[in-house]
Amino acid sequence: GLNLNGINLRGANLNGARLADTDLSGADLQNANMHRAVFKNCTLTKANLSGADLSYANLSGNKLDKAVLNNAVLYRTGLRGADLNYASFAYAKLQEATLDKANAQNADFSYADLTLTDFGRAFKDNAKF
């Protein structure tokens, strides 16, 4: 796969982007526009997505462990089966997002808007709400 480990994409326009088998570990994606982006088998471990627009994006099954998504917009975002262990979603907008079967253990959802968020069978042990 493609190695974009630590890349600076702060404020980038990735609207509708399609990324597969890409390593974005530690990437700076703050305030990036990733509206309707699709990620498949991607690693975003420790990536900073604070303030990013991930509305209608599909991140299902991807690794976002220890990622920072504070103040991010995740309206109707697919996170089914994603690894969100220790990820931070403080003040994020997760309205109608799908987290069924996600590993959200130890994740921080402090002050996040979880209106109609579907946690389904997500693992939420030690998560902070």
N, C-alpha and C positions, 0 to 999 in steps of 0.2 A: 504493500500500500504506500500511499504518499505520506512523507514525514514533514509536517509543518509544525513540529514541536517548538513552542515558545514564540511563534510568529506574532508580529504586531499587526492586527487587523482592526485596531480601534477605530470606530466610526465607519467602517467599511460598508458598502452597499452589497450585501449578499442576498438580496431579495430573490427568492425562487431558486437559490443555488442547490445543486445536487452534489453531495459529497459521500463517497463510499470508501471504506477501508483507509480512512485518513487519520493520522495521529496529530491531534491539535492539543496535546497535553501542554499545560502552562501557557496557552495562547492568550493574547490580550484581545478580546472581542468586545470590550466595553463600548456601549452605545451603538453597536453594529446593527444594521437592518438585515435581519434574517427571516423576514416575513415569508411564510410558505416554503422555507428551506427544508430539504429532506436530507437527513444524515443516516447512513446505513453502515453499521459495523465501525463506527468512529469512536475514538478515544478523546475525551475532553477533560481528562483528569486534571484537577487544579487549574482549569481554564477560568479566566475572568470574563464573565458575560454580564457584568453589572450594567443595568440600564439598557440592555439589548432588547430589540423587538423580535420576539420569536413567535408572534401570533400565527396561528395555523401551521406552525412548523411541525415536522415529524422527527422526534428524537428517540422514538421507541427502540428499546434494546441496546442503546448506546451507553458508554461509560462516561458518567459525569460525576464520579466520586470526587469529593473535596472541591468541586467547582463552585464558583461564586456567582450567583444569579440575583444578587440584591437589586431591588428596584427594576428588575426585568419585567417585560410584558410577555406573558405566556398564555394569552387568550386562545382557548381551544387547541392548545399545543398537545401533541401526542408524546407521552413519556412512558407508555406501556412497557413494562419489563426493563426499564432503564436502571442502571446502577447509580443511585443518588446518595450513596452512603457518605455522610458528613458534608453533603452539599448545603449551601446556604441560599435560602430563598427569602431572606428578610425583606419585607415591604414589597415583595414581588406581586404581580397581578396574575393569578392562576385561574381566573374564572373559566369554568367549563373545561379545564385541562383534564386529561386522562392519565392517571398514574397506576392503573390496574397492574398488579403483579410487579410493580417497581420495588426496588430495594431502597426505601427511604429511611433506613435505620440511621439514627443520630443526625438526621437532617434538621436544619433550622428553618421553620416556617413562621418565625416571629413577625407579627403584624402583616402577614401576607393576606391578600384578598383571595379566599378559597371558596367563593360563591360558586356553587354547583360543581366544584371540583370532584372528580370521580377517583377516589382512592381504592375502590374495589377491594381486591385481595393484596394490596400493597403491604410490605413489611414496614411497620412504622415504630419498631421498638426504639425507645429512647429519643424519638423525634421531639423537637421543641415546637409547640404551637402557641 
